[in-house]
Amino acid sequence: MATGLIFSGLPAWLTSKTNPIEVLRSGGRATGHRFTVLRQILIVLQIAVSLVLASGAGLLTRSLLLLEEPVGFQTSDRIVVRIDPAAAGYSIDRLPDLYEQLPAELQRVPGVASRSLSQYSPMSGFNWEGPISFEDRPVDPAHHLFSTYLRVGLHYFETIGTPVLRGRVIDERDTASSLHGAVINRTFGDRFFPATDPIGHRLSIGEEPGHNADYQIIGIVEDVKYADAMRPVDPTIFMPLLQTVPYRVEGLVSVQARSLLINSVELHLRPGVEAGASVEANVRRALARIDPNLSPMAIMTFAEQVDRNFIQQTLMARLTSLYSGLGLLLAALGLYGVTAQYVTARTREIGVRVALGADRRTVLTMILRRAAGQTIMGVAIGVPMALGVGRLIASQLYGVTGHDPMAFGAALIVVVLSTQIAALVPARRAAAIDPIRALRVE
């Protein structure tokens, strides 16, 4: 309402200030000239704002594309099932039977190629972190070493599609009573073993004296994000589901007990099997056969789980792109209108030029040069504004700086092309003017 009142009231106010004698002497051009200047100013501002919105949309879209790109795992033909054994009444001593029944029952679900269990699944938004210690390094109270960690079942990396870089993964050899083995990710190896091969080295969760060699590193896998998609990949340790350490510190005992409770079941479907209602119903029936109380809290594809991490970023990118398109449309329409008005007001002049020998290219150049001047002024105002906005939203970007040249270059090209195309239509009309008819206009 305010916009309507302002932009209808302003022209009316300008009209009321017009001197009638000047209008009569100038053939009605005085008020038109005043309006034209105002329109030109508005068009320049619209072009500037359009450039700001277009560059912002480019930055957010590029950031979103980089964020959504899965690192270290596959999303196609994968399903994650969220369960809560504790809520279903399972105590720690009942977990071995459950973890034996779950894979066997789920493997019989039609269309399932492989399955596994884990404390958390990739891009679930959760993971545990704590201090760690190494067999060959004394604990430094002033500089604690930290890593994320989680428990996974057999065939876990195969099921989620994570490549194995070196060594082996957790398999049937890693039982509750066997040698305690752990798999690390690439970032863990690069950070804590930059110059040596980490395989064979021993480490422990926590810093309890006498417990710095509880797990031996048996393999290295590609990096995967679990908790925060905006942060770099954390160093991560993967441990077998039921291998435990006889801690004496109460805090470590409690944390270890809670870590034995899985949260996720991962399923890799055979090619061509749709992850739809049929598969979901079969999974629910398989869980019910094990225990009617073991109902899933959620069943979703890996792609859906990844997308849930970027709801806010997706909304921001779509809204900014929408507003950018609307702003660019307004700027193009405005430039088209102002250029068309200019052509109409200069019809007689253009006719004279053509009659005196000006060719079509000369007329086109004259009209487009004027429109280009407005575009250049808009760009000159918009570029510093866009750079400022880029710095403001830099904290919301991932893998892209607030002055990313690709985003700014694309925005600049789109704005310039759009405005020049909008000006080309009336310019072509001016170039096609019949000089005889133009001289008769007034």
Secondary structure as UniProt FT lines:
FT   HELIX           2..16
FT   HELIX           20..26
FT   HELIX           29..68
FT   TURN            76..77
FT   STRAND          78..82
FT   TURN            85..89
FT   HELIX           92..94
FT   HELIX           95..107
FT   TURN            110..111
FT   STRAND          112..118
FT   TURN            122..123
FT   STRAND          128..134
FT   TURN            135..136
FT   TURN            141..142
FT   STRAND          145..152
FT   TURN            154..155
FT   HELIX           156..160
FT   STRAND          164..167
FT   TURN            172..173
FT   TURN            176..177
FT   STRAND          181..185
FT   HELIX           186..192
FT   TURN            199..200
FT   STRAND          202..205
FT   TURN            209..210
FT   STRAND          215..221
FT   TURN            229..230
FT   STRAND          236..240
FT   HELIX           250..259
FT   STRAND          264..269
FT   TURN            271..272
FT   HELIX           277..290
FT   TURN            292..293
FT   STRAND          298..301
FT   HELIX           302..308
FT   TURN            309..310
FT   HELIX           311..345
FT   HELIX           347..355
FT   TURN            356..357
FT   HELIX           360..392
FT   HELIX           394..396
FT   TURN            402..403
FT   HELIX           405..431
FT   HELIX           435..439
//
